[in-house]
Amino acid sequence: MHSFHNKTENRAVMHLDMDSFFTSVELLLNPSLIGKPVIVGGNKHRGVVGACSYEARKFGVASGMSSANAYRLCPSAIFLSGNNSVYGMYSNMVTEMIAQNAPSFEKSSIDEFYLELTGMDSYFGIRKWSFELANKISKEVGLPLSIGVAINKTTAKMATEEGKPKGRIYLKADQIRAFLDPLTVNKIPMAGPKSVRDLNKLGIFTIKDLREFSFNTIKFKMGRNGMQLWLKSNGIDNSEIERFSIAKSISKVHTLHDNSRDKNFLLTQLNALTEEAMYNLRAKGMLTGCISVKLRTFDFKDHETSMQVEHTSIDDVILLAVNILFYKLFKNNVSIRLVGIKLTKLVNSTHQLKLFDAKENQNNSLMKNIDFLRDKYGLSAVSKANGIHTTHKIKSERSFNFMNG
């Protein structure tokens, strides 16, 4: 038997996850949907399920499946297209509350957080502090959430998942094994379907089975992935909290209602997506140094190309790049079903302002005024001429952007 040093025995990590976040926001905004099978994402013919209510889950609906398949499972479901800007607003509310209270935290997705609480027992009772913070966030934001507190990130996340919905689970170091052992191996984070099948073939079905299995055999049969799963089954995870920082990229995609070969229509869709992404970029106080364009053809094949630019937050610069990239990808005889853009090489604008010339500063001032109008009257209130006809439509049909930050 191998001996591994668990550095987390005296550690305290809190995992916080908003329960069915997108759906919960929709229910908060429209209480008449409470108790009904609600699916956020696409429609009954096209798209992907971004989230669903617990009533829809009873029919077998799950995040990530096609909306068409979800409709077959639950014909009575209410489909909502979703609203990224609203979800982002509520995510920011939660983030700000955590930032005001936690000594250090990691935002791993729009609705999921890890809080480093090690050492707080000297001043507060960690269990009491964690539960009070969770209850405070849920009450003030108006959304349900679950938390798990344990000695490391993996175990805390598993505690959260087991406690959903509205769970509050606190595990001491000597309670970890009793908590983990009965769970099936698919409950281990990052244990995908293939890994679970490989474990099952070895007669491993529960975490206890895996914990008691030979480490050398797991290493031989499954390599590094098997080793990591074995360690997690023993409650070992020495990964650190990655302090919250701005997203490394901003992506926007849109699945078309009908496949299209109309280059002007497709380009207008891309321009509208670009304007929304740039609006989000400026809201984060960032500049982008690279733009990518993606087209998904009728046969579900993705085609993508990118271009580096001088760091900027000005729409016109990026819109020009989008047009150039689009014509590199587009073929007249091929139908397109999805368009998308991505901003990368992001930097904080406060470190780059000195590089702006007079024209850039003038453009930046103009964009701030435009963003002010969008903040006040909505994203579709101000739009470039080449995007004005579709911005409102895209707002109602937008696919989801699951980016960090």
Backbone torsions as a table, in degrees:
resi	resn	phi	psi	omega
1	MET	NA	131.8	178.3
2	HIS	-78.5	151.3	177.3
3	SER	-112.7	123.2	-179.4
4	PHE	-119.2	138.3	-179.8
5	HIS	-85.4	121.2	177.6
6	ASN	-93.7	106.0	-177.3
7	LYS	-76.7	-3.4	-170.6
8	THR	-103.3	8.8	-173.7
9	GLU	-60.0	-32.0	-179.2
10	ASN	-107.4	21.8	-176.0
11	ARG	-101.0	157.2	175.5
12	ALA	-134.5	120.3	179.3
13	VAL	-126.5	133.9	177.4
14	MET	-108.5	129.8	173.8
15	HIS	-108.4	128.5	-179.1
16	LEU	-123.4	128.2	-178.5
17	ASP	-134.2	126.6	177.4
18	MET	-71.4	130.2	-176.6
19	ASP	-72.7	119.7	177.2
20	SER	42.4	59.9	-165.0
21	PHE	-52.9	-57.0	-176.7
22	PHE	-59.6	-43.3	-179.8
23	THR	-65.6	-41.9	-178.9
24	SER	-61.4	-38.0	177.2
25	VAL	-63.8	-43.6	179.6
26	GLU	-62.1	-39.7	179.2
27	LEU	-68.4	-35.1	178.0
28	LEU	-64.9	-40.3	-179.1
29	LEU	-77.2	-26.9	-179.4
30	ASN	-136.8	83.6	-176.2
31	PRO	-59.3	-17.9	179.4
32	SER	-66.2	-14.1	179.4
33	LEU	-84.8	-11.7	-177.5
34	ILE	-60.1	132.2	178.6
35	GLY	87.5	-0.2	-178.5
36	LYS	-109.6	154.8	177.2
37	PRO	-74.0	107.3	-176.3
38	VAL	-113.6	134.3	177.5
39	ILE	-123.5	126.1	178.3
40	VAL	-104.6	117.7	179.5
41	GLY	130.3	114.1	176.3
42	GLY	69.3	-156.8	175.0
43	ASN	-138.3	-173.4	-173.7
44	LYS	-69.3	-8.0	-178.8
45	HIS	-108.0	-36.1	-174.0
46	ARG	-140.1	159.3	175.7
47	GLY	107.5	-175.2	-178.8
48	VAL	-129.8	142.9	178.5
49	VAL	-69.7	117.4	176.5
50	GLY	-87.3	-32.4	179.1
51	ALA	-166.5	162.5	178.7
52	CYS	-152.8	154.7	179.4
53	SER	-74.0	163.8	-179.9
54	TYR	-65.4	-27.4	177.1
55	GLU	-65.9	-36.2	177.4
56	ALA	-73.0	-33.0	-179.1
57	ARG	-64.5	-27.1	178.8
58	LYS	-62.1	-22.5	179.2
59	PHE	-91.1	-0.1	-179.7
60	GLY	97.4	4.0	178.1
61	VAL	-70.7	139.9	-179.7
62	ALA	-146.0	153.9	177.8
63	SER	-59.8	140.0	177.5
64	GLY	96.9	-19.3	178.8
65	MET	-80.0	160.6	179.9
66	SER	-66.6	146.4	179.5
67	SER	-63.4	-34.0	178.7
68	ALA	-63.1	-41.5	178.2
69	ASN	-67.5	-38.4	177.5
70	ALA	-62.1	-38.7	178.9
71	TYR	-65.5	-38.1	177.9
72	ARG	-64.0	-38.2	-180.0
73	LEU	-73.5	-34.4	-174.3
74	CYS	-139.6	79.4	-178.0
75	PRO	-61.9	-22.2	-178.4
76	SER	-86.3	1.4	-176.5
77	ALA	-64.9	147.9	174.5
78	ILE	-98.9	117.4	-178.2
79	PHE	-92.7	131.9	176.4
80	LEU	-122.4	138.5	-176.8
81	SER	-73.5	-26.7	179.1
82	GLY	92.4	162.7	-178.1
83	ASN	-145.7	99.7	-175.5
84	ASN	-59.4	-38.7	-176.3
85	SER	-65.4	-37.9	178.2
86	VAL	-68.4	-44.1	178.6
87	TYR	-61.7	-40.5	178.2
88	GLY	-62.1	-37.9	179.4
89	MET	-62.6	-45.7	179.9
90	TYR	-69.4	-35.6	176.1
91	SER	-61.9	-42.0	178.8
92	ASN	-64.6	-35.3	177.8
93	MET	-61.3	-44.9	179.1
94	VAL	-65.8	-44.2	-179.4
95	THR	-58.1	-44.4	-178.6
96	GLU	-64.4	-38.9	179.2
97	MET	-66.2	-40.0	178.0
98	ILE	-65.9	-43.3	-178.9
99	ALA	-61.6	-32.8	-179.8
100	GLN	-74.3	-19.5	-173.0
101	ASN	-115.9	-33.5	-173.4
102	ALA	-91.2	140.5	178.9
103	PRO	-66.1	-33.2	-179.9
104	SER	-158.7	138.6	-179.7
105	PHE	-151.2	160.2	178.0
106	GLU	-121.7	130.2	174.7
107	LYS	-101.1	103.7	-174.0
108	SER	-88.1	-16.8	174.4
109	SER	-161.8	-176.8	-176.4
110	ILE	-62.2	-23.7	-175.2
111	ASP	-131.8	19.4	-174.5
112	GLU	-138.5	135.3	-174.1
113	PHE	-140.1	150.4	169.3
114	TYR	-119.9	132.8	179.9
115	LEU	-116.4	129.3	176.3
116	GLU	-86.3	114.9	-176.4
117	LEU	-116.6	7.5	-178.0
118	THR	-56.5	131.1	178.0
119	GLY	91.9	-12.1	-178.0
120	MET	-70.2	-18.4	179.5
121	ASP	-61.8	-19.8	178.5
122	SER	-68.5	-22.4	-175.7
123	TYR	-121.0	-33.1	-178.3
124	PHE	-132.7	160.7	168.4
125	GLY	-82.3	116.1	-173.0
126	ILE	-59.6	-42.4	-179.5
127	ARG	-60.3	-48.3	-178.6
128	LYS	-64.5	-43.9	-178.4
129	TRP	-62.2	-44.8	-178.0
130	SER	-63.6	-47.4	-178.4
131	PHE	-65.2	-38.8	-179.9
132	GLU	-66.6	-39.8	178.3
133	LEU	-64.9	-44.0	179.2
134	ALA	-59.7	-45.1	-179.3
135	ASN	-65.9	-37.3	180.0
136	LYS	-65.5	-45.7	179.5
137	ILE	-62.3	-47.5	-178.7
138	SER	-59.9	-41.0	-178.2
139	LYS	-70.5	-45.8	-174.7
140	GLU	-76.0	-35.1	179.4
141	VAL	-84.7	-27.7	177.9
142	GLY	88.1	16.9	-177.1
143	LEU	-123.5	146.2	178.1
144	PRO	-75.7	149.6	177.9
145	LEU	-151.6	162.4	177.2
146	SER	-127.0	149.3	177.1
147	ILE	-134.2	153.8	171.2
148	GLY	-134.7	136.5	178.5
149	VAL	-122.5	124.7	-177.8
150	ALA	-153.6	-166.4	-173.3
151	ILE	-86.3	-8.1	177.3
152	ASN	-158.0	174.0	-173.9
153	LYS	-65.2	-44.3	-177.0
154	THR	-61.8	-50.1	-177.6
155	THR	-66.8	-37.6	177.9
156	ALA	-62.8	-41.9	179.0
157	LYS	-64.6	-41.5	179.1
158	MET	-64.9	-36.4	176.9
159	ALA	-63.9	-42.1	178.0
160	THR	-60.1	-47.5	-177.9
161	GLU	-61.9	-39.1	-179.8
162	GLU	-71.2	-24.9	-177.2
163	GLY	-88.1	-11.3	-175.8
164	LYS	-63.6	147.8	-6.1
165	PRO	-86.3	159.1	176.5
166	LYS	57.8	34.7	-176.9
167	GLY	-80.3	150.5	174.8
168	ARG	-137.9	98.3	-176.2
169	ILE	-122.4	129.4	178.5
170	TYR	-123.4	123.2	-177.5
171	LEU	-119.4	124.8	171.8
172	LYS	-80.3	163.9	-177.0
173	ALA	-56.1	-39.1	-177.1
174	ASP	-80.3	1.6	177.8
175	GLN	-104.4	-7.5	-173.1
176	ILE	-61.9	-48.8	-175.5
177	ARG	-62.2	-44.2	179.8
178	ALA	-64.0	-31.0	179.2
179	PHE	-74.3	-44.0	-174.2
180	LEU	-75.2	-42.6	-168.5
181	ASP	-50.0	-44.9	-176.0
182	PRO	-75.0	-15.1	-175.1
183	LEU	-72.1	146.6	176.4
184	THR	-75.4	155.1	-172.3
185	VAL	-64.9	-22.1	178.8
186	ASN	-69.8	-9.3	177.8
187	LYS	-81.4	-9.4	178.9
188	ILE	-76.0	125.8	177.7
189	PRO	-54.7	136.7	179.7
190	MET	76.8	9.1	173.7
191	ALA	-89.0	95.1	-178.1
192	GLY	-77.6	173.4	-178.0
193	PRO	-55.3	-40.7	-179.3
194	LYS	-65.8	-43.2	179.6
195	SER	-62.9	-40.6	179.3
196	VAL	-63.7	-42.2	177.6
197	ARG	-62.3	-41.9	179.4
198	ASP	-63.4	-40.6	178.3
199	LEU	-66.2	-42.9	179.9
200	ASN	-60.9	-36.9	178.7
201	LYS	-63.7	-25.9	178.3
202	LEU	-88.9	5.5	-179.1
203	GLY	81.3	18.6	-178.7
204	ILE	-104.2	114.2	-177.8
205	PHE	-120.4	-33.0	179.6
206	THR	-111.9	165.7	178.1
207	ILE	-64.8	-33.3	175.8
208	LYS	-62.9	-41.7	177.0
209	ASP	-56.5	-45.0	-177.8
210	LEU	-69.1	-42.6	-179.5
211	ARG	-59.2	-37.7	-176.3
212	GLU	-88.2	-4.5	-177.9
213	PHE	-79.2	156.0	-179.4
214	SER	-64.1	124.7	178.9
215	PHE	-63.5	-40.9	-178.8
216	ASN	-62.6	-37.4	179.7
217	THR	-68.6	-43.3	177.9
218	ILE	-60.5	-43.8	179.7
219	LYS	-61.4	-41.6	-179.3
220	PHE	-68.9	-43.2	-174.7
221	LYS	-77.7	-37.4	-170.0
222	MET	-124.8	-0.2	175.7
223	GLY	66.3	-148.9	-174.4
224	ARG	-61.3	-39.2	-179.2
225	ASN	-62.3	-42.9	178.3
226	GLY	-63.6	-38.5	178.1
227	MET	-61.5	-44.3	-179.7
228	GLN	-64.3	-41.5	179.1
229	LEU	-65.0	-38.9	179.2
230	TRP	-63.2	-44.0	179.2
231	LEU	-61.7	-44.3	-179.5
232	LYS	-64.5	-34.2	178.0
233	SER	-66.3	-21.3	177.1
234	ASN	-96.0	10.6	178.1
235	GLY	73.3	24.2	-177.9
236	ILE	-107.3	119.4	175.7
237	ASP	-157.3	105.4	-176.4
238	ASN	-96.1	12.5	-178.8
239	SER	-65.9	143.3	-175.7
240	GLU	-90.8	162.1	171.8
241	ILE	-71.4	126.5	176.4
242	GLU	-91.4	107.1	-173.7
243	ARG	-53.0	138.9	-174.9
244	PHE	-56.6	133.2	175.9
245	SER	-143.7	170.3	-179.0
246	ILE	-64.2	151.3	179.6
247	ALA	-56.1	147.3	178.2
248	LYS	-81.6	-15.7	178.8
249	SER	-154.6	161.0	174.3
250	ILE	-129.2	122.7	-177.0
251	SER	-123.8	145.0	174.3
252	LYS	-137.3	131.1	177.3
253	VAL	-132.0	155.6	178.5
254	HIS	-142.7	122.3	174.5
255	THR	-86.9	122.9	-176.9
256	LEU	-70.8	147.2	177.7
257	HIS	-63.7	-38.7	175.4
258	ASP	-134.0	143.9	175.9
259	ASN	-57.6	146.6	-174.9
260	SER	-141.8	146.5	172.7
261	ARG	-113.2	4.9	-176.9
262	ASP	-78.3	105.1	-173.6
263	LYS	-65.1	-35.8	179.5
264	ASN	-66.1	-41.7	177.7
265	PHE	-63.4	-46.1	-178.4
266	LEU	-63.3	-41.7	-179.2
267	LEU	-66.7	-35.9	177.2
268	THR	-64.4	-39.0	176.6
269	GLN	-61.5	-45.8	-179.9
270	LEU	-63.3	-40.2	179.8
271	ASN	-63.3	-40.9	178.8
272	ALA	-65.4	-40.1	176.2
273	LEU	-62.2	-41.0	-179.1
274	THR	-62.7	-44.0	179.4
275	GLU	-60.6	-40.4	179.4
276	GLU	-67.2	-42.5	179.9
277	ALA	-63.4	-41.4	179.9
278	MET	-67.4	-36.1	175.0
279	TYR	-59.9	-45.2	178.3
280	ASN	-65.4	-37.4	179.0
281	LEU	-60.3	-48.3	-179.3
282	ARG	-66.6	-34.9	178.4
283	ALA	-61.9	-28.7	178.7
284	LYS	-88.3	-2.4	-178.4
285	GLY	70.2	37.2	-174.4
286	MET	-119.6	164.8	170.7
287	LEU	-122.9	152.6	177.6
288	THR	-113.4	146.6	179.1
289	GLY	-118.0	4.1	-179.1
290	CYS	-156.3	137.5	178.2
291	ILE	-123.6	136.0	177.6
292	SER	-122.5	145.0	176.5
293	VAL	-121.2	136.4	178.9
294	LYS	-125.0	135.9	172.0
295	LEU	-123.0	129.7	174.8
296	ARG	-106.7	121.9	-176.4
297	THR	-80.8	173.1	-176.4
298	PHE	-56.3	-26.9	-178.0
299	ASP	-94.7	18.4	174.4
300	PHE	68.7	21.7	175.5
301	LYS	-93.6	133.1	-179.2
302	ASP	-94.5	137.3	177.3
303	HIS	-127.5	124.3	-173.2
304	GLU	-138.7	143.4	174.1
305	THR	-145.6	160.3	-174.5
306	SER	-140.6	166.7	179.7
307	MET	-146.8	134.0	175.5
308	GLN	-86.7	143.9	180.0
309	VAL	-135.1	165.0	170.5
310	GLU	-63.2	137.5	-176.3
311	HIS	-53.0	129.7	-174.5
312	THR	-154.7	163.2	171.2
313	SER	-128.5	17.4	-176.5
314	ILE	-93.7	127.1	-177.7
315	ASP	-54.9	-48.6	-171.6
316	ASP	-57.8	-37.9	-179.6
317	VAL	-62.9	-47.0	-176.8
318	ILE	-74.6	-35.5	177.6
319	LEU	-61.9	-38.5	176.8
320	LEU	-62.8	-43.9	178.7
321	ALA	-63.0	-40.2	179.1
322	VAL	-60.6	-43.2	179.0
323	ASN	-61.8	-44.3	179.8
324	ILE	-62.6	-45.3	-178.3
325	LEU	-66.9	-37.7	179.7
326	PHE	-59.7	-47.6	-177.5
327	TYR	-69.4	-20.3	172.8
328	LYS	-69.6	-33.3	-174.7
329	LEU	-93.2	-33.9	-168.1
330	PHE	-73.2	134.8	174.3
331	LYS	-123.0	129.4	-170.9
332	ASN	-56.9	-32.3	-173.3
333	ASN	-96.4	10.9	-177.4
334	VAL	-115.5	127.2	179.6
335	SER	-79.3	142.1	-179.0
336	ILE	-111.1	137.8	179.4
337	ARG	-112.7	-18.4	-179.2
338	LEU	-148.0	140.3	174.1
339	VAL	-124.4	151.1	-179.6
340	GLY	-159.1	157.6	175.4
341	ILE	-135.6	155.7	177.8
342	LYS	-141.6	133.8	174.5
343	LEU	-102.4	127.5	179.0
344	THR	-132.0	-174.4	-174.8
345	LYS	52.3	50.7	-177.4
346	LEU	-80.3	141.3	175.4
347	VAL	-135.9	157.4	177.8
348	ASN	-72.4	128.1	-174.2
349	SER	-63.9	-27.4	-177.8
350	THR	-65.1	-21.9	178.7
351	HIS	-88.8	-6.9	-172.6
352	GLN	-118.3	-8.1	-174.5
353	LEU	-57.9	-32.6	-178.3
354	LYS	-64.9	-17.6	-179.3
355	LEU	-85.9	-13.4	-177.9
356	PHE	-70.2	137.0	171.6
357	ASP	-89.1	-177.7	-175.3
358	ALA	-61.4	-42.1	-179.0
359	LYS	-64.5	-40.5	179.2
360	GLU	-62.5	-42.0	178.1
361	ASN	-63.8	-37.2	178.1
362	GLN	-65.7	-44.3	177.7
363	ASN	-63.5	-39.5	-179.6
364	ASN	-63.4	-39.7	177.7
365	SER	-63.6	-41.3	178.0
366	LEU	-61.7	-44.6	-178.8
367	MET	-64.7	-34.6	177.3
368	LYS	-63.4	-39.6	178.1
369	ASN	-66.4	-40.3	177.6
370	ILE	-64.0	-43.0	179.6
371	ASP	-64.4	-35.0	177.1
372	PHE	-59.5	-43.9	179.2
373	LEU	-66.1	-37.6	178.8
374	ARG	-68.0	-39.5	177.8
375	ASP	-61.2	-38.0	-174.6
376	LYS	-81.6	-39.6	-172.2
377	TYR	-116.2	-0.6	179.7
378	GLY	108.2	156.4	-174.8
379	LEU	-61.3	-33.5	-176.1
380	SER	-83.6	0.6	-177.0
381	ALA	-66.9	-35.7	-180.0
382	VAL	-128.5	126.8	-178.4
383	SER	-147.8	151.9	173.9
384	LYS	-63.9	154.4	-177.3
385	ALA	-57.9	-36.4	-177.2
386	ASN	-79.5	-2.7	177.3
387	GLY	-120.5	-2.8	-169.5
388	ILE	-66.4	-29.0	-176.0
389	HIS	-79.3	-15.4	-174.1
390	THR	-120.4	-11.7	-174.8
391	THR	-57.3	-44.9	-178.6
392	HIS	-66.0	-40.5	-179.4
393	LYS	-64.7	-43.2	179.5
394	ILE	-62.7	-38.1	-179.6
395	LYS	-56.7	-33.7	-177.4
396	SER	-87.8	-12.3	-175.6
397	GLU	-121.4	8.7	-169.5
398	ARG	-58.9	136.1	170.1
399	SER	-73.4	175.9	-176.0
400	PHE	-94.7	149.8	177.5
401	ASN	-117.6	98.9	-175.3
402	PHE	-93.4	64.2	-179.0
403	MET	-100.8	156.5	176.0
404	ASN	-73.9	155.1	173.7
405	GLY	84.9	NA	NA
